[in-house]
Amino acid sequence: MFNPLILASKELYLWLVHLTSKRTKKNNDKIVFLLSFPTASKPALQLLYENFPEKLVICYTKNSKELASYYERRGCSTYCIDEFPTLLKNIVPIVTGCKLVFCDNYFAFLAGITFSFSTKVVQLWHANGAIKSFGLAAEYAKKASEKDRKRYSEVYEKFTHYVVSSKKMADIFAKSYRQNINKLPFGYLSTDLFADQYWLSETRKQFKNYFPRDKKVVLYVPTYREYKTSLPLDFAKLQQHLGDEWQIMVKAHPHDEEFYSKIKNESQIITDFKGLDLVQILPSVDCLITDYSSVPFEYSLANPKGKIVFFCYDYDEYNKEVGVEENFESWAPGAIVTNEEALISEVQCSSKQNFTSFNQMWNEYVQGNARKQLLEWVRKVYDN
């Protein structure tokens, strides 16, 4: 059942945003970055700050405050999207009149913004591929009210451009958002690092300094789950079966505080990565365990000689509640298992994996120069 009070509050929220946006008459030359995935958005923010420090404005969700504060100390204007008075007073007027907007996610308030014809709104998605369904293609969106789906569409209609790593991902955006996609085929910005041999070498050295044990590394990176679930693995049992040859590491999804609280005190695993981002960890991982996360699309570039095992213990439930992309079983570049015994067997299996066809499908535009291409495009926006 749909709660009429919640629906009414959403309508009021967007009405106030729309009213404030309509009253904004003054244009500005700002570049606004809507931030909710700090790790994924670091490369883009660094690029924009280095080249347009006086134009950059960062509007962030509370989980991204640390990264936003870093740039605030360096002179950038920053505002918290989750504070409604700040949204109306500061964010909506700046966003409405700005030249360029970057989004790393879905931001509901965009549905109420009235942009000028010349404003470019770029979806700089926090992943370069998709296993789980999202947008209007997600199962939870299909079950939402008609008004909710209309609001989703009103946000999607605001995007004018999409940075993508493949035609496959562009097609998924078109299907998920039911929009014609004006793609920027630059590739995912973080993947530039994986083409830099010096960076890869130094990153592996740094990882060794922090974790000097001479063991193979298995990293478990589960996706965020919209529904509650129990801890899917007995890490003590997993370590016992894998033996001293392996070191188990677990990286929680940045929005999944509940999962992190369950694993942070597990003695058999490493959850503290000494400030290293996921992109800095992946080149040193011998075996990646994941499920519906987007991590494989980066890992296949970060460590082409590595191995992926998809631990989909709740596949049927997840497919029912969220949805999984078509033909996942056929293009997944590793074994898909549903129980702990099969997982242990696959990790221990010495068979090689080949990521070539997977990368041709999902990373076809990746050339190691995504940052350069994006910078050139932004400069053209300002020249015209």
Secondary structure, DSSP 8 states (H G I E B T S, - for coil): ---HHHHHHHHHHHHHHHHHHHT-------EEEEES-HHHHHHHHHHHHHH-TTTEEEEE-GGGHHHHHHHHTTT-EEEETT-HHHIIIIIHHHHHH-SEEEESS--GGGGG----TT-EEEE--S-SS-SB--GGGSHHHHTS-HHHHHHHHHHHTT--EEE-S-HHHHHHHHHHHTS---EETT--GGGGGGG-HHHHHHHHHHHHHHS---SEEEEEE----SS-------HHHHHHHH-TTEEEEE---TT-HHHHHHHTT-TTSB---TT--HHHHGGG-SEEEESS-SHHHHHHHH-TT-EEEEE-TTHHHHHHHT-B-TTHHHH-SSEEE-SHHHHHHHHH-------HHHHHHHSTT--S-HHHHHHHHHHHHHH-
